[in-house]
Amino acid sequence: MKRKEDIPFHYYSETHKYVNIKDGHPALSINPNFPFIMTQFDLMTHRAQAQIPHRHDYYEIIFLEEGEGQHIIDYEPYKIKTPAFYFLSKGQIHFWELKKGLAGKVLLFPREFLIPPATAFNHEGDLALFNSLSKAPCVKLEDESISKINILLEEINEEYLRKSDSSLSMLRAYVHILLVNLFRMHAKEQNNNILDNTNAMVREFRQLVSENYLTVRSVQEYADLIGISATHLRDTVKNITGYSPGQLIRQEIIFEAKRRLANTELTTAEIGYTLNFEDTSYFSRYFKRETGSTPSKYREEVRKKYQIKI
């Protein structure tokens, strides 16, 4: 049976096609082979403020300076705050419900920007930082932080426009500094030192879950991958996040189930099968237990709410 793509993708390799034209020329020169882009909402076409669900095959850091409405991430609505940073991991679903258009800066990069395939040196830790931040609705800037962050963004932009042989290493360094600064701000908001070693272990667990939830479902298996006891994993994750490891694993599965229910024509049984539920009737019970709604009811409600047409 022919199936539609489960949700529209915005591809990094096609980003250069969606730059606004001013006086007959692109407002920004984008090289799709250079694994980093810095742009602004006013330089890009309406796709940058798309109001239909979509996902990216790259990572995105959004610095919103103006805008009103809601940012919908994985079908959870968040009121837009400014000035604030938003983070989107590869594959996350998002779109905007706007009362006022967006103004601000955007950093885009594929995974190989932080983890170059041709070298043993990489910024895997930065990817873990990024994925942790992408779980937060946003990082709101306080007045005393705005000047510091703007200076850093100016330095990133200057290096991006230079695009010399050494620019990528400089850009990685700048993005690392940006991520750590924003992570510290987020930690302060949470009143919790999420930079300590305990939290690093929790971030590793969440990263492993995001990459392996389709095939690895037990807490013991994740504990083995990290090299700790299941009891230590349970206690630490619960203490830091407020959720048990099992709950976080189930959340990841349910997020993906919701994406497929909202954006595909697959039946409930087919979705259960693609999510590695051998008993598809159990998938329906599992979904209802976790969400309070049947898969078919959720599909009906979310499509109506966000006017999703397949």
C-alpha positions as CSV (number, residue, x, y, z in Angstrom):
1,M,0.0,0.0,0.0
2,K,1.3,3.4,-0.9
3,R,1.7,5.7,2.1
4,K,2.1,9.4,2.3
5,E,5.2,10.8,4.1
6,D,4.1,10.9,7.7
7,I,4.8,14.6,8.0
8,P,6.3,17.3,5.8
9,F,10.1,17.8,6.2
10,H,12.1,21.0,5.7
11,Y,15.5,19.9,4.4
12,Y,18.8,21.6,5.1
13,S,19.9,21.0,1.6
14,E,16.9,23.0,0.3
15,T,17.2,26.0,2.7
16,H,18.9,28.2,0.1
17,K,15.7,28.0,-2.0
18,Y,13.6,29.8,0.6
19,V,15.4,33.2,0.9
20,N,13.5,36.4,0.2
21,I,14.4,38.2,-3.0
22,K,15.2,41.9,-2.7
23,D,15.9,44.0,-5.8
24,G,16.1,40.8,-7.8
25,H,18.8,39.2,-5.6
26,P,18.7,36.8,-2.7
27,A,18.6,38.7,0.6
28,L,21.1,36.1,2.0
29,S,23.7,33.9,0.3
30,I,23.3,30.3,1.5
31,N,25.7,27.5,0.6
32,P,23.9,24.2,1.2
33,N,27.2,22.4,1.4
34,F,28.4,24.5,4.3
35,P,27.0,22.9,7.5
36,F,25.9,26.0,9.3
37,I,23.5,28.8,8.6
38,M,22.7,32.0,10.5
39,T,19.8,34.0,9.2
40,Q,16.9,36.2,10.3
41,F,13.1,35.8,9.9
42,D,12.9,38.8,7.7
43,L,15.4,37.3,5.3
44,M,13.5,34.1,4.8
45,T,10.2,33.3,3.2
46,H,7.0,32.5,5.0
47,R,8.3,28.9,5.5
48,A,10.3,30.2,8.4
49,Q,7.0,31.0,10.2
50,A,5.0,28.0,8.9
51,Q,1.6,27.6,10.5
52,I,1.3,23.9,9.4
53,P,3.0,21.0,11.3
54,H,6.4,20.1,9.9
55,R,9.7,18.9,11.0
56,H,13.4,19.5,10.0
57,D,16.2,17.2,9.2
58,Y,18.5,19.6,11.0
59,Y,18.9,21.3,14.4
60,E,17.6,24.8,15.0
61,I,18.3,27.5,17.6
62,I,15.7,30.3,17.4
63,F,16.3,33.7,19.2
64,L,12.9,35.4,19.2
65,E,13.0,39.2,19.7
66,E,9.5,40.0,18.7
67,G,6.3,38.0,18.1
68,E,3.0,37.0,19.7
69,G,1.0,33.8,19.7
70,Q,1.8,30.2,20.3
71,H,4.7,27.9,19.4
72,I,3.4,24.4,19.0
73,I,6.1,21.8,19.7
74,D,5.2,18.1,19.4
75,Y,1.6,19.2,19.6
76,E,2.1,20.9,23.0
77,P,1.3,24.7,22.8
78,Y,3.6,27.2,24.4
79,K,2.9,30.9,24.6
80,I,5.6,32.9,22.8
81,K,7.9,34.8,25.1
82,T,10.4,37.5,24.1
83,P,13.3,37.8,24.2
84,A,13.8,34.1,24.4
85,F,15.5,31.1,22.8
86,Y,13.8,28.1,21.4
87,F,15.5,24.8,20.5
88,L,14.3,22.3,17.9
89,S,16.0,18.9,17.6
90,K,16.1,17.0,14.3
91,G,12.8,15.4,13.7
92,Q,10.7,17.4,16.2
93,I,7.4,18.6,15.0
94,H,6.6,22.3,15.3
95,F,4.6,25.1,13.9
96,W,3.4,28.6,14.8
97,E,0.0,30.1,15.6
98,L,0.8,33.8,15.3
99,K,-1.0,37.0,16.3
100,K,2.1,39.0,15.4
101,G,4.9,38.0,13.0
102,L,8.2,36.9,14.3
103,A,11.4,38.9,14.4
104,G,14.8,37.5,15.5
105,K,17.7,35.3,14.5
106,V,17.9,31.7,13.6
107,L,20.9,29.2,13.6
108,L,20.5,26.1,11.5
109,F,22.9,23.1,11.4
110,P,22.9,19.4,10.5
111,R,24.2,16.8,13.0
112,E,27.6,16.8,11.2
113,F,28.3,20.4,12.3
114,L,28.7,19.2,15.9
115,I,29.8,15.7,15.1
116,P,32.1,15.9,12.0
117,P,32.2,12.4,10.4
118,A,35.8,12.8,9.2
119,T,37.4,13.4,12.6
120,A,37.6,11.7,16.0
121,F,37.1,15.0,17.7
122,N,33.5,16.0,18.1
123,H,31.0,18.0,20.2
124,E,28.8,15.1,21.2
125,G,28.4,16.8,24.6
126,D,27.0,19.8,22.9
127,L,24.4,17.7,21.2
128,A,23.4,16.3,24.6
129,L,23.1,19.9,25.9
130,F,21.0,20.9,22.8
131,N,18.7,17.9,23.2
132,S,18.2,18.8,26.9
133,L,17.3,22.4,26.0
134,S,14.9,21.2,23.3
135,K,12.9,19.6,26.1
136,A,12.3,23.0,27.7
137,P,9.6,25.3,26.3
138,C,12.1,28.1,26.0
139,V,15.0,30.0,27.8
140,K,13.8,33.5,28.6
141,L,16.5,36.2,28.7
142,E,16.7,38.5,31.6
143,D,17.8,42.1,31.0
144,E,21.3,41.6,32.3
145,S,21.9,38.7,29.8
146,I,20.7,40.4,26.6
147,S,23.8,42.5,25.9
148,K,26.2,39.5,26.5
149,I,24.1,37.2,24.2
150,N,23.8,39.8,21.5
151,I,27.6,40.3,21.4
152,L,28.0,36.5,21.1
153,L,25.5,36.4,18.2
154,E,27.3,39.2,16.4
155,E,30.5,37.3,16.7
156,I,28.8,34.2,15.3
157,N,27.4,36.1,12.4
158,E,30.8,37.7,11.6
159,E,32.4,34.3,11.5
160,Y,29.6,32.8,9.5
161,L,29.8,35.6,6.8
162,R,33.6,35.0,6.7
163,K,33.3,31.3,5.7
164,S,37.0,30.7,5.7
165,D,38.8,27.4,6.1
166,S,38.9,27.9,9.9
167,S,35.3,29.2,10.2
168,L,33.7,25.9,11.1
169,S,36.0,25.3,14.1
170,M,35.4,28.9,15.3
171,L,31.6,28.5,14.8
172,R,31.6,25.3,16.8
173,A,33.4,27.0,19.6
174,Y,31.0,30.0,19.5
175,V,27.9,27.7,19.5
176,H,29.4,25.7,22.4
177,I,29.8,28.9,24.4
178,L,26.2,29.9,23.5
179,L,24.8,26.6,24.5
180,V,26.6,26.5,27.8
181,N,25.5,30.0,28.6
182,L,21.9,29.2,27.8
183,F,22.0,25.9,29.6
184,R,23.2,27.8,32.8
185,M,20.3,30.2,32.4
186,H,17.9,27.3,32.2
187,A,19.5,25.7,35.2
188,K,19.1,28.9,37.2
189,E,15.4,29.0,36.2
190,Q,15.0,25.4,37.4
191,N,16.7,26.2,40.7
192,N,18.7,23.1,40.1
193,N,22.4,22.5,39.2
194,I,21.8,20.6,36.1
195,L,25.4,20.9,35.0
196,D,26.7,18.4,37.7
197,N,27.8,14.9,36.9
198,T,24.5,13.4,38.1
199,N,22.6,15.5,35.6
200,A,25.1,14.6,32.8
201,M,24.0,10.9,33.4
202,V,20.4,11.9,33.1
203,R,21.0,13.8,29.9
204,E,22.8,10.7,28.5
205,F,19.8,8.6,29.5
206,R,17.4,10.9,27.7
207,Q,19.7,11.0,24.6
208,L,19.8,7.2,24.5
209,V,16.0,7.0,24.8
210,S,15.5,9.5,22.0
211,E,17.7,7.4,19.7
212,N,16.6,3.9,20.8
213,Y,13.0,4.0,22.1
214,L,11.7,1.9,19.1
215,T,13.9,-1.1,20.0
216,V,15.0,-0.6,23.7
217,R,12.2,-0.4,26.1
218,S,13.4,-1.6,29.5
219,V,15.1,0.4,32.2
220,Q,17.6,-2.3,32.8
221,E,18.8,-2.2,29.2
222,Y,19.4,1.6,29.4
223,A,21.2,1.1,32.7
224,D,23.5,-1.4,31.1
225,L,24.2,0.9,28.2
226,I,25.2,3.7,30.6
227,G,27.1,1.3,32.9
228,I,25.2,1.8,36.1
229,S,22.6,-0.2,38.1
230,A,18.9,0.0,37.3
231,T,18.2,1.2,40.8
232,H,20.7,4.0,40.6
233,L,19.2,5.1,37.2
234,R,15.6,5.0,38.6
235,D,16.5,7.0,41.7
236,T,18.6,9.6,39.9
237,V,16.2,10.2,37.0
238,K,13.2,10.5,39.3
239,N,15.1,12.9,41.6
240,I,16.2,15.2,38.7
241,T,13.2,15.1,36.3
242,G,10.3,14.2,38.6
243,Y,9.6,11.2,36.2
244,S,10.7,7.6,36.5
245,P,12.8,6.3,33.6
246,G,9.9,4.1,32.5
247,Q,7.7,7.2,32.2
248,L,10.2,9.0,30.1
249,I,10.6,6.0,27.8
250,R,6.8,5.8,27.4
251,Q,6.6,9.6,26.8
252,E,8.9,9.2,23.8
253,I,6.9,6.3,22.4
254,I,3.6,8.3,22.9
255,F,5.1,11.4,21.3
256,E,5.9,9.4,18.1
257,A,2.5,7.7,18.2
258,K,0.8,11.1,18.3
259,R,2.9,12.4,15.4
260,R,1.9,9.4,13.3
261,L,-1.8,9.6,14.3
262,A,-1.9,13.3,13.4
263,N,0.0,13.2,10.2
264,T,-0.4,9.9,8.5
265,E,-3.2,7.7,7.0
266,L,-1.9,4.7,8.8
267,T,-4.4,2.7,10.7
268,T,-4.1,2.3,14.5
269,A,-2.9,-1.3,14.0
270,E,-0.3,-0.2,11.4
271,I,1.0,2.5,13.7
272,G,1.3,0.0,16.5
273,Y,3.2,-2.3,14.3
274,T,5.6,0.5,13.1
275,L,6.3,1.2,16.8
276,N,7.2,-2.4,17.5
277,F,4.0,-3.5,19.3
278,E,3.5,-7.1,18.2
279,D,0.0,-7.0,19.7
280,T,-1.7,-4.0,18.0
281,S,-4.7,-4.2,20.3
282,Y,-2.3,-3.8,23.2
283,F,-1.0,-0.6,21.5
284,S,-4.5,0.9,21.7
285,R,-4.7,0.0,25.4
286,Y,-1.2,1.4,26.0
287,F,-2.0,4.6,24.3
288,K,-5.3,5.1,26.3
289,R,-3.6,4.3,29.5
290,E,-0.9,6.9,28.9
291,T,-3.1,9.7,27.4
292,G,-6.6,9.0,28.6
293,S,-7.8,8.9,25.0
294,T,-8.1,6.2,22.4
295,P,-5.8,6.6,19.3
296,S,-8.8,7.2,17.0
297,K,-10.2,9.8,19.4
298,Y,-6.9,11.6,19.7
299,R,-6.5,11.6,15.9
300,E,-9.9,13.2,15.5
301,E,-9.4,15.8,18.1
302,V,-5.9,16.9,17.1
303,R,-6.7,17.2,13.4
304,K,-9.8,19.3,14.3
305,K,-7.9,21.5,16.7
306,Y,-5.0,22.2,14.3
307,Q,-7.0,21.9,11.1
308,I,-4.7,19.1,9.8
309,K,-5.7,17.8,6.4
310,I,-4.3,14.6,5.0
